[in-house]
Amino acid sequence: MADKNKISFIICTNDELQLQECLMYINLLHIPEGYQTEVITVTDAVSMASGYNEAMRTSDAKYKIYLHQDMWVVFGKEPRSFN
């Protein structure tokens, strides 16, 4: 059963430096009270699709955000509710 108060950031990566910058931006996000986050990184996947599918199956989070290491999540304003 999906955890409705959990947000998973799933990142396919092949560059450690870019991954660290991506993680920095995730750590700066305002996460609504009562929610938790997890970060799942996938390296050496046969393809991005297979990597995302592999990680998706390991997470019980209701909300899954799929990223590549060179994508940064930045909110300019208060994010909308996840409800």
Contacts in CASP RR format, 6 or more apart in sequence:
PFRMAT RR
TARGET T0000
AUTHOR 0000-0000-0000
METHOD contacts of the structure
MODEL  1
MADKNKISFIICTNDELQLQECLMYINLLHIPEGYQTEVITVTDAVSMAS
GYNEAMRTSDAKYKIYLHQDMWVVFGKEPRSFN
1 60 0 8 1.000
2 60 0 8 1.000
2 61 0 8 1.000
2 62 0 8 1.000
3 60 0 8 1.000
3 61 0 8 1.000
3 62 0 8 1.000
4 62 0 8 1.000
5 34 0 8 1.000
5 35 0 8 1.000
5 36 0 8 1.000
5 62 0 8 1.000
6 35 0 8 1.000
6 36 0 8 1.000
6 37 0 8 1.000
6 38 0 8 1.000
6 59 0 8 1.000
6 60 0 8 1.000
6 61 0 8 1.000
6 62 0 8 1.000
6 63 0 8 1.000
7 31 0 8 1.000
7 35 0 8 1.000
7 36 0 8 1.000
7 37 0 8 1.000
7 38 0 8 1.000
7 61 0 8 1.000
7 63 0 8 1.000
7 64 0 8 1.000
7 65 0 8 1.000
7 82 0 8 1.000
8 37 0 8 1.000
8 38 0 8 1.000
8 39 0 8 1.000
8 40 0 8 1.000
8 55 0 8 1.000
8 59 0 8 1.000
8 61 0 8 1.000
8 63 0 8 1.000
8 64 0 8 1.000
8 65 0 8 1.000
9 26 0 8 1.000
9 37 0 8 1.000
9 38 0 8 1.000
9 39 0 8 1.000
9 40 0 8 1.000
9 65 0 8 1.000
9 67 0 8 1.000
9 73 0 8 1.000
10 40 0 8 1.000
10 42 0 8 1.000
10 52 0 8 1.000
10 55 0 8 1.000
10 56 0 8 1.000
10 59 0 8 1.000
10 64 0 8 1.000
10 65 0 8 1.000
10 66 0 8 1.000
10 67 0 8 1.000
11 19 0 8 1.000
11 22 0 8 1.000
11 39 0 8 1.000
11 40 0 8 1.000
11 41 0 8 1.000
11 42 0 8 1.000
11 67 0 8 1.000
11 68 0 8 1.000
11 69 0 8 1.000
12 41 0 8 1.000
12 42 0 8 1.000
12 43 0 8 1.000
12 45 0 8 1.000
12 48 0 8 1.000
12 51 0 8 1.000
12 52 0 8 1.000
12 66 0 8 1.000
12 67 0 8 1.000
12 68 0 8 1.000
12 69 0 8 1.000
13 19 0 8 1.000
13 22 0 8 1.000
13 41 0 8 1.000
13 42 0 8 1.000
13 43 0 8 1.000
13 68 0 8 1.000
13 69 0 8 1.000
14 43 0 8 1.000
14 44 0 8 1.000
14 69 0 8 1.000
15 69 0 8 1.000
15 70 0 8 1.000
18 69 0 8 1.000
18 70 0 8 1.000
19 41 0 8 1.000
19 69 0 8 1.000
21 69 0 8 1.000
21 72 0 8 1.000
22 67 0 8 1.000
22 69 0 8 1.000
22 70 0 8 1.000
22 71 0 8 1.000
22 72 0 8 1.000
23 39 0 8 1.000
25 72 0 8 1.000
25 73 0 8 1.000
25 74 0 8 1.000
26 37 0 8 1.000
26 39 0 8 1.000
26 73 0 8 1.000
28 74 0 8 1.000
29 73 0 8 1.000
29 75 0 8 1.000
29 79 0 8 1.000
30 75 0 8 1.000
30 78 0 8 1.000
30 79 0 8 1.000
31 37 0 8 1.000
32 79 0 8 1.000
32 81 0 8 1.000
32 82 0 8 1.000
35 82 0 8 1.000
38 59 0 8 1.000
38 61 0 8 1.000
40 55 0 8 1.000
40 58 0 8 1.000
40 59 0 8 1.000
42 51 0 8 1.000
42 52 0 8 1.000
42 54 0 8 1.000
42 55 0 8 1.000
45 51 0 8 1.000
45 54 0 8 1.000
48 68 0 8 1.000
52 66 0 8 1.000
56 64 0 8 1.000
63 82 0 8 1.000
65 73 0 8 1.000
67 73 0 8 1.000
END
